[in-house]
């Protein structure tokens, strides 16, 4: 086996593994190389990453090797994971978001009719997180605002369009089984059912 090919295989193994891999484990996969040769190739990879200014390297940890980001990028990674944790929604917020997603465009009063409680605080939170937007006004006395989901909502759920929402029954089962803080991406699984269309005019 050529060294270039062996290094690519080692790299692929390290990328795909969620735990450190020992040189012996890697050698068992490659078969044509022993643990010593694997360790040398890993050193070569580490030097290549360093010389090319990559943001990651290979570290030795818990008796094996693992890909890891360079310490210089720790602050950016901390920001990302802090934001990810902040994207958890409470059950009331998740329920309100689901009603908007399936029934949009929908007014605040219509949402409250479904939930049976005041949603001012929850709606404000969803607007602040840019998961919900004002999509127009309902043709009713007072012309109340209508709400719908946003591009940010689609990105966070990993959806190509609103038509890819999970089925209502599946969402209901999730809400029964969920805890007080449900990650909203957990409900983005299958296709969205047909929904009732409301009439609203853009502002």
Long-range contacts (C-beta under 8 A, 24 or more apart in sequence): 1-30, 1-32, 1-33, 3-41, 3-44, 6-30, 6-32, 6-33, 6-41, 7-41, 7-44, 7-45, 10-38, 10-41, 10-42, 10-45, 11-45, 14-58, 14-65, 14-66, 14-67, 15-67, 17-66, 19-62, 19-64, 19-66, 20-60, 20-61, 20-62, 20-63, 20-64, 20-65, 20-66, 21-64, 21-65, 21-66, 22-63, 22-64, 22-65, 23-64, 23-65, 25-64, 26-65, 87-129, 87-156, 87-183, 87-184, 87-185, 88-181, 88-182, 88-183, 88-184, 89-181, 89-182, 89-184, 90-122, 90-180, 90-181, 91-175, 91-178, 91-180, 91-181, 91-182, 92-117, 92-119, 92-122, 93-122, 93-125, 93-126, 94-175, 94-178, 94-182, 94-184, 94-187, 95-175, 96-122, 96-123, 96-126, 97-126, 97-131, 97-132, 97-149, 97-153, 97-184, 98-171, 98-175, 98-187, 100-126, 100-132, 100-147, 100-148, 100-149, 101-149, 101-153, 101-162, 101-165, 102-165, 102-168, 102-192, 102-195, 103-195, 103-196, 103-198, 104-135, 104-146, 104-147, 104-148, 104-149, 104-162, 104-198, 105-135, 105-136, 105-138, 105-146, 105-147, 105-148, 105-198, 105-200, 106-146, 106-147, 106-148, 106-198, 107-138, 107-140, 107-144, 107-145, 107-146, 107-147, 108-144, 108-145, 108-147, 109-144, 111-147, 123-147, 131-156, 131-184, 134-203, 135-200, 135-202, 136-200, 136-201, 136-202, 136-203, 137-200, 137-201, 137-203, 138-198, 138-199, 138-200, 139-199, 139-200, 139-201, 146-198, 146-200, 156-184, 156-185, 157-184, 157-185, 157-187, 157-188, 158-185, 158-188, 159-188, 162-192, 163-191, 163-192, 164-188, 164-190, 164-191, 164-192, 165-191, 165-192, 166-190, 166-191, 166-192, 167-191, 167-192, 167-193, 168-193
